[in-house]
Amino acid sequence: MTTYSGGEAAYGLTLLPDGKVVVLGTTYTSGNGSMFFTAKFTPSGLPDPAWGNTGAVTLDIHPDYDIAT
C-alpha cells in the first residue's frame, strides 16, 4: 500500500491499456484545504516514477476545496 500525505481519498480509477492504473481523488493538507489528486501505478502496483512527484500529482484549482467526483 502506498501512502502520500495520509489524507487522500480516491473517487475513481481507470485501467490503462498498458496495465497501469490511474487513481483520481482528493488530498487534504493543513493550510491548503483539499486539492485535486491523481496517482499512477505500474502494473506491479508500484507508484509510477514518471508521473509527477513519486507517482502523484496534486492541483489546487480552488482556494478552499477541490474534490474529484
C-alpha positions in Angstrom: 0.0 0.0 0.0 1.3 3.5 -0.9 0.7 6.4 1.4 1.4 10.0 0.3 0.3 12.6 2.8 -2.1 10.3 4.6 -5.1 12.4 3.8 -6.1 11.1 0.4 -9.5 9.8 -0.7 -10.0 8.0 -4.0 -13.1 8.6 -6.0 -12.3 6.9 -9.2 -9.8 4.8 -11.1 -9.1 3.6 -14.6 -7.0 0.8 -16.0 -4.9 1.9 -18.9 -4.2 -0.3 -22.0 -0.5 -0.8 -20.8 -1.7 -2.2 -17.5 -1.0 0.9 -15.4 -3.7 2.3 -13.1 -4.6 6.0 -12.6 -6.4 6.9 -9.4 -8.4 10.2 -9.1 -9.4 11.8 -5.9 -8.6 14.4 -3.3 -5.8 15.1 -0.8 -6.2 17.1 2.4 -3.3 19.2 3.6 -3.1 21.6 6.5 -3.2 25.2 5.3 -4.4 24.3 1.8 -7.7 22.5 2.5 -8.3 19.9 -0.2 -6.6 19.6 -3.5 -7.3 17.6 -6.7 -5.1 14.4 -6.6 -4.1 11.8 -9.1 -1.7 8.9 -8.7 -0.4 6.5 -11.3 0.7 2.9 -10.6 2.7 0.4 -12.6 1.2 -3.0 -13.5 3.0 -4.4 -10.4 1.3 -1.9 -8.2 4.2 0.4 -7.5 4.0 4.2 -7.9 4.9 5.2 -11.5 8.0 7.5 -11.1 7.3 9.1 -14.5 4.0 10.5 -13.2 4.6 13.8 -11.3 6.4 13.6 -8.0 6.7 10.0 -6.7 3.8 8.8 -8.9 1.4 11.5 -7.7 0.2 14.9 -9.0 -1.8 17.5 -7.0 -3.5 20.6 -8.4 -5.0 23.4 -6.3 -7.9 24.6 -8.6 -10.0 26.4 -6.0 -8.7 28.2 -2.9 -10.8 26.1 -0.5 -12.0 22.7 -1.7 -11.0 20.7 -4.8 -12.9 17.4 -4.9 -12.8 15.0 -7.8 -16.0 13.0 -8.2 
